[in-house]
């Protein structure tokens, strides 16, 4: 196999947790190539695995010469990854997709030195952000048809295991069972820290990635290409701004917030051990 990719970084994590802002800030660095748009790379690698696993010719090759056939597959998937991210000439290539965390062990088999930035946020505020945007676009349904539910029912659906909040939450829960060397490839970026103190937060991110230190100016940001919000029925906007302004907190019914914190106590214990600021 060819040498693994030492500078591949994936951005993943929860929705409405700052991945667009994080990618916008990463793109300010001259050594980093980063698009704020979600990429098809992760989905394509997963599709390759599914297709080849059902291919009778490949399976027969495994019977006859497992090491050679498996090595060819690994080299081909690594080559696909290289080809996808390797055209910018930058030191670091960043790719955004919430599914990356779900398949971190597969990624590390292809690119052993890969790293992942995992965006997280108070779960109540994630739901509050989605619900607030829905109220602004209430005449348009969600892509998965959640508009007919009441607010509490919509919250239940959003947190379901195959829905926009629930699916990445399952991947976050699974992190606790990963080997320590795999956990070491993850860096968690709390939205609250990124929005309130972006300079210090990005200083830590740059150091962890391994690029030259560079102080960002949160009041003078370059706006990149926008993601397609119509694809998401404008329920999950990906706006970029020329400066960072910490958003106001969303007000949730106490019952909804209590139910979220009760159901996902492990999340708050792991990522907000000192509690969540309510101001």
C-alpha positions in Angstrom: 0.0 0.0 0.0 1.0 3.6 -0.5 1.8 5.9 2.4 -1.3 6.8 4.4 -2.8 10.2 4.4 -1.2 12.1 7.4 -3.3 15.3 7.0 -6.9 14.2 6.4 -9.3 15.8 8.9 -13.0 15.0 9.0 -15.6 17.4 10.5 -18.5 15.5 12.0 -20.9 15.5 14.9 -24.3 16.8 15.8 -26.5 19.1 13.6 -26.9 22.8 14.4 -23.7 22.4 16.4 -21.4 24.8 14.5 -19.9 22.6 11.8 -20.5 25.3 9.1 -18.9 27.9 11.3 -16.0 25.6 12.2 -15.3 24.9 8.5 -15.5 28.6 7.7 -12.9 29.3 10.3 -10.7 26.4 9.2 -10.8 27.7 5.7 -9.2 31.0 6.8 -5.9 29.2 7.4 -3.6 29.1 4.4 -2.4 25.6 5.1 -5.9 24.1 5.2 -8.3 23.3 2.4 -11.8 23.2 3.7 -15.2 23.6 2.1 -18.2 24.5 4.3 -20.4 22.2 2.3 -21.1 18.6 3.3 -19.2 16.2 1.0 -20.2 12.9 -0.6 -16.9 11.3 0.1 -17.9 9.4 3.3 -21.1 8.2 1.7 -19.2 7.0 -1.4 -16.7 5.0 0.7 -19.5 3.4 2.6 -21.2 2.6 -0.7 -18.0 1.0 -2.1 -17.9 -1.3 1.0 -21.5 -2.3 0.6 -21.1 -3.0 -3.1 -17.9 -5.0 -3.0 -19.2 -7.0 0.0 -22.0 -8.3 -2.2 -19.9 -8.8 -5.3 -19.5 -12.5 -6.2 -16.2 -12.0 -8.0 -14.6 -10.2 -5.1 -15.9 -12.8 -2.6 -14.4 -15.6 -4.7 -11.1 -13.8 -4.7 -11.2 -13.7 -0.9 -11.6 -17.5 -0.9 -8.6 -18.0 -3.1 -6.2 -15.2 -2.0 -7.6 -13.3 0.9 -4.5 -11.1 1.7 -4.0 -10.0 -1.9 -7.7 -9.3 -2.6 -8.2 -7.5 0.7 -5.0 -5.5 0.1 -6.3 -4.4 -3.3 -9.5 -3.2 -1.7 -7.7 -1.3 1.0 -5.3 0.3 -1.6 -8.2 1.2 -3.9 -10.3 2.8 -1.1 -7.2 4.7 0.1 -6.5 5.8 -3.4 -10.1 7.0 -3.8 -9.8 9.1 -0.6 -6.5 10.5 -1.8 -7.9 11.4 -5.2 -10.9 13.1 -3.7 -9.1 15.4 -1.2 -5.6 15.6 -2.8 -6.0 18.3 -5.5 -5.8 21.5 -3.4 -2.0 21.4 -2.7 -2.7 22.4 0.9 -1.1 20.7 3.9 -4.4 19.7 5.4 -7.6 18.5 3.7 -10.8 18.8 5.7 -14.0 17.0 4.7 -17.4 17.5 6.3 -20.1 14.9 6.8 -22.0 13.9 9.9 -21.5 10.2 9.0 -17.7 10.2 9.5 -18.0 9.5 13.2 -20.1 6.5 12.5 -17.3 4.9 10.5 -14.2 6.2 12.2 -12.6 2.7 12.5 -13.0 2.1 8.8 -11.5 5.6 8.1 -8.5 4.8 10.3 -7.9 1.5 8.3 -7.7 3.6 5.1 -5.8 6.6 6.6 -4.3 5.6 10.0 -3.3 9.2 10.8 -6.7 10.7 10.1 -8.3 13.0 12.7 -11.8 14.0 13.4 -13.3 17.3 14.7 -16.6 16.5 16.4 -19.1 19.3 16.8 -21.4 19.1 19.9 -23.9 21.5 21.5 -26.4 21.4 24.3 -29.1 19.1 23.0 -31.9 21.3 24.1 -30.4 24.2 22.1 -30.1 22.0 19.0 -33.7 21.1 19.2 -34.6 24.7 20.0 -32.6 25.9 16.9 -34.5 23.5 14.6 -37.9 24.3 16.1 -37.3 28.1 15.8 -36.3 27.7 12.2 -39.4 25.6 11.6 -41.6 28.3 13.0 -40.1 30.7 10.5 -40.8 28.3 7.6 -43.9 26.6 9.0 -45.7 26.5 5.6 -43.0 24.1 4.3 -42.7 20.6 5.6 -39.5 18.9 6.7 -37.8 16.5 4.2 -38.9 13.6 6.5 -42.4 15.1 7.1 -42.3 16.2 10.7 -44.5 19.3 10.3 -47.7 17.5 11.2 -46.5 16.6 14.7 -46.9 18.9 17.7 -43.8 20.3 19.3 -43.2 17.5 21.7 -44.0 14.9 19.1 -41.6 16.6 16.7 -38.9 16.5 19.4 -39.5 12.8 19.9 -39.1 12.2 16.2 -36.0 14.4 15.8 -34.3 12.3 18.6 -35.3 8.9 17.0 -32.4 6.7 16.2 -32.6 7.2 12.4 -33.4 11.0 12.5 -31.3 14.1 12.3 -30.4 14.4 16.0 -30.8 10.8 17.1 -28.5 9.2 14.4 -25.4 11.1 15.3 -26.2 10.8 19.0 -25.9 7.0 18.6 -22.4 7.5 17.1 -21.5 9.8 20.0 -22.7 7.2 22.5 -20.6 4.5 20.8 -17.5 6.6 21.2 -17.4 5.6 24.9 -16.7 2.0 23.8 -13.9 2.7 21.3 -10.3 1.8 22.1 -8.3 4.6 23.6 -6.0 4.9 20.5 -9.1 5.5 18.4 -10.5 8.0 20.9 -7.2 9.9 20.6 -8.1 10.7 17.0 -11.1 12.7 18.1 -11.3 16.4 19.2 -14.6 17.6 20.5 -15.6 21.2 19.7 -18.4 22.6 21.8 -20.5 25.2 19.9 -20.8 27.3 23.1 -17.0 27.6 23.3 -16.6 28.3 19.5 -19.2 31.0 19.5 -18.2 32.7 22.8 -14.4 32.5 22.4 -13.5 31.6 18.8 -9.9 32.8 19.0 -8.9 30.6 21.9 -11.0 27.7 20.6 -9.4 27.8 17.1 -5.9 28.1 18.7 -6.6 24.7 20.3 -8.0 23.3 17.1 -5.0 24.4 15.0 -2.6 23.0 17.6 -4.4 19.6 17.6 -4.5 19.4 13.8 -0.8 20.3 13.6 -0.8 23.5 11.5 1.1 26.7 12.0 -0.5 28.8 14.8 -2.7 31.6 13.3 -5.0 33.9 15.2 -8.3 34.4 13.4 -10.1 37.7 13.4 -13.7 36.9 14.4 -14.8 40.3 13.0 -13.3 39.8 9.6 -14.1 36.4 8.1 -14.1 35.3 4.5 -17.5 33.9 3.3 -17.2 30.8 1.2 -19.6 28.8 -1.0 -22.9 28.1 0.7 -24.5 24.7 1.2 -27.8 24.1 -0.5 -30.5 24.9 2.1 -33.3 24.0 -0.3 -32.3 20.4 -0.1 -33.2 20.5 3.6 -36.4 22.4 2.9 -34.7 25.4 4.6 -35.1 23.8 8.0 -31.4 23.6 8.7 -29.8 26.8 7.3 -26.1 27.0 6.8 -25.5 30.8 6.8 -22.0 32.2 6.9 -21.3 35.7 8.2 -18.4 38.1 8.0 -18.2 38.1 11.8 -19.1 35.9 14.7 -22.0 36.8 16.9 -23.0 34.4 19.6 -26.7 33.5 19.1 -29.3 34.1 21.7 -30.4 31.1 23.6 -33.6 29.4 22.5 -36.3 29.2 25.2 -37.6 25.6 25.6 -40.6 24.4 27.6 -39.2 23.2 30.9 -40.8 19.8 30.4 -39.0 19.3 27.0 -35.6 20.4 28.4 -36.1 18.1 31.4 -37.0 15.1 29.2 -33.9 15.7 27.0 -31.5 15.9 29.9 -33.1 12.8 31.6 -32.9 10.7 28.4 -29.4 11.8 27.5 -27.7 12.1 30.9 -24.7 10.3 29.6 -24.2 13.1 27.0 -24.2 15.9 29.5 -21.9 13.9 31.9 -19.4 13.3 29.1 -19.3 16.6 27.4 -20.8 19.1 29.9 -19.4 17.8 33.2 -19.6 21.3 34.7 -23.2 21.9 33.5 -24.6 24.1 30.7 -24.7 27.8 31.1 -28.4 28.9 30.9 -27.8 32.6 30.4 
